[in-house]
Amino acid sequence: MPGGPAKPVQAAERSAASALASAGQTIRVVATGYTAGVESTGKRPGHPQYGITYSGVKVRRGKVSTIAADPKLFPIGTVLYIPGYGYGIVADTGSRIKGRKIDLYFPSTKQVFREWGKRTVDVRVIRRGTGKVTETMLDSIGEVIAARPNKATSG
């Protein structure tokens, strides 16, 4: 066999694959905040990737905000409703964002500390991602959310 024998699938890999969140599911996570700045990303204004997420879209805070998550649990493009924050779409990853942790985008560190800090919250999966996010998708999701308020919190 080229490259040697196939390695057995590790138990952790199997459990990660089975842990993928599905639409309608509520999952308890630890949520922290991040910014586009050097304190969160190591990048400064002027860096070509400043404010650009892993998926390639620009960070944003609005009707639907960009968030970071472990793609083994919440694939890129997954839309979540986060109580106290609003709707977020997984557009980013982070070296410390593994398992049941998410990172919520805020424009400044002052806002991270004043508006969020670190919380344990039950997030609702609105739509499971397919591994892709575009600016057009973000705009479209924002329009749908604006047209259908409070749907995430109803039974």
C-alpha positions as CSV (number, residue, x, y, z in Angstrom):
1,M,0.0,0.0,0.0
2,P,1.4,3.4,-0.9
3,G,2.1,5.4,2.3
4,G,1.8,2.3,4.6
5,P,-1.2,0.7,6.2
6,A,-4.2,2.8,7.0
7,K,-4.3,4.1,10.6
8,P,-7.3,3.1,12.8
9,V,-9.8,5.9,13.5
10,Q,-9.2,7.2,16.9
11,A,-12.1,7.2,19.4
12,A,-11.8,11.0,19.8
13,E,-12.2,11.4,16.0
14,R,-15.3,9.2,16.0
15,S,-16.9,11.1,18.9
16,A,-16.1,14.5,17.3
17,A,-17.8,13.4,14.1
18,S,-20.8,12.2,16.0
19,A,-20.9,15.4,18.0
20,L,-21.7,17.6,14.9
21,A,-24.5,19.9,15.9
22,S,-27.7,19.7,14.0
23,A,-30.4,22.2,13.3
24,G,-32.8,22.7,16.2
25,Q,-30.4,21.4,18.8
26,T,-29.5,23.4,21.9
27,I,-25.9,23.1,23.1
28,R,-24.3,24.5,26.2
29,V,-21.1,26.3,25.4
30,V,-18.6,28.7,27.1
31,A,-18.7,31.9,25.1
32,T,-16.0,34.6,25.1
33,G,-15.4,37.6,23.0
34,Y,-12.8,38.6,20.4
35,T,-11.8,41.5,18.3
36,A,-10.0,41.9,15.0
37,G,-7.1,43.4,16.9
38,V,-3.7,42.2,17.9
39,E,-4.9,41.1,21.3
40,S,-7.1,38.5,19.7
41,T,-5.6,37.8,16.3
42,G,-2.0,39.0,16.5
43,K,-2.8,41.2,13.5
44,R,-2.6,45.0,13.4
45,P,-4.4,47.5,11.1
46,G,-2.5,47.5,7.8
47,H,-1.9,43.7,7.9
48,P,-3.5,42.3,4.7
49,Q,-5.5,39.8,6.7
50,Y,-6.6,42.2,9.5
51,G,-10.4,41.8,10.1
52,I,-10.6,38.8,7.8
53,T,-11.9,35.5,9.2
54,Y,-10.7,32.0,8.5
55,S,-13.6,31.7,5.9
56,G,-12.5,34.8,4.1
57,V,-15.3,37.1,5.1
58,K,-14.8,40.4,7.0
59,V,-15.6,40.4,10.7
60,R,-19.0,42.0,11.5
61,R,-21.3,42.7,14.4
62,G,-24.9,43.2,13.3
63,K,-28.2,41.3,12.7
64,V,-25.9,38.4,12.1
65,S,-22.4,38.6,13.5
66,T,-19.3,36.6,12.8
67,I,-18.2,34.1,15.5
68,A,-15.5,31.6,15.9
69,A,-16.1,27.9,16.8
70,D,-14.6,24.5,16.6
71,P,-15.7,23.3,13.1
72,K,-15.8,19.7,14.4
73,L,-18.8,20.7,16.4
74,F,-20.1,23.7,14.5
75,P,-19.0,23.6,10.8
76,I,-18.2,26.9,9.1
77,G,-21.5,28.5,8.0
78,T,-23.4,27.2,11.0
79,V,-25.9,29.8,12.2
80,L,-26.5,30.0,16.0
81,Y,-28.8,32.0,18.2
82,I,-26.8,33.1,21.2
83,P,-28.9,34.5,24.1
84,G,-27.8,38.0,25.1
85,Y,-25.8,38.4,21.8
86,G,-28.1,37.5,18.9
87,Y,-27.5,35.6,15.8
88,G,-24.0,34.5,14.9
89,I,-22.5,32.6,11.9
90,V,-19.4,30.5,12.3
91,A,-17.0,32.2,10.0
92,D,-13.8,31.8,12.1
93,T,-11.8,29.4,14.1
94,G,-9.3,29.9,16.9
95,S,-6.4,28.1,18.4
96,R,-8.1,28.1,21.8
97,I,-11.6,27.6,20.5
98,K,-12.0,23.8,20.8
99,G,-15.0,21.7,21.7
100,R,-17.9,23.5,23.3
101,K,-16.3,26.9,23.2
102,I,-17.3,29.8,20.9
103,D,-15.8,33.3,20.4
104,L,-18.1,36.2,19.6
105,Y,-17.0,39.1,17.6
106,F,-17.0,42.7,19.0
107,P,-15.5,45.8,17.4
108,S,-13.5,46.7,20.5
109,T,-12.0,45.1,23.7
110,K,-14.0,47.6,25.7
111,Q,-17.2,46.1,24.3
112,V,-16.0,42.6,24.9
113,F,-15.6,43.3,28.6
114,R,-18.5,45.7,29.0
115,E,-21.1,43.7,27.0
116,W,-20.0,40.1,27.4
117,G,-16.9,38.8,29.2
118,K,-17.1,35.1,29.6
119,R,-20.4,33.3,29.9
120,T,-21.9,29.8,29.8
121,V,-24.9,29.9,27.5
122,D,-27.3,27.5,25.8
123,V,-27.0,28.2,22.0
124,R,-29.6,27.1,19.5
125,V,-28.4,25.7,16.1
126,I,-30.6,27.5,13.5
127,R,-28.9,26.0,10.5
128,R,-25.9,23.6,10.2
129,G,-23.1,24.9,8.0
130,T,-21.7,23.4,4.9
131,G,-18.1,24.6,5.4
132,K,-18.5,27.8,3.4
133,V,-19.5,31.5,4.2
134,T,-19.6,34.4,1.8
135,E,-20.4,38.1,2.2
136,T,-23.6,37.5,0.1
137,M,-24.6,34.7,2.4
138,L,-24.1,36.9,5.5
139,D,-26.2,39.6,3.9
140,S,-29.0,37.2,2.9
141,I,-29.1,35.6,6.4
142,G,-29.3,39.0,7.9
143,E,-32.3,39.9,5.7
144,V,-34.1,36.7,6.7
145,I,-33.4,37.2,10.4
146,A,-34.7,40.8,10.2
147,A,-37.9,39.6,8.5
148,R,-38.5,36.9,11.1
149,P,-37.7,38.2,14.6
150,N,-37.8,36.0,17.7
151,K,-38.1,32.7,15.7
152,A,-35.0,31.2,17.4
153,T,-36.4,31.5,20.8
154,S,-39.8,30.0,20.1
155,G,-40.4,26.3,20.6
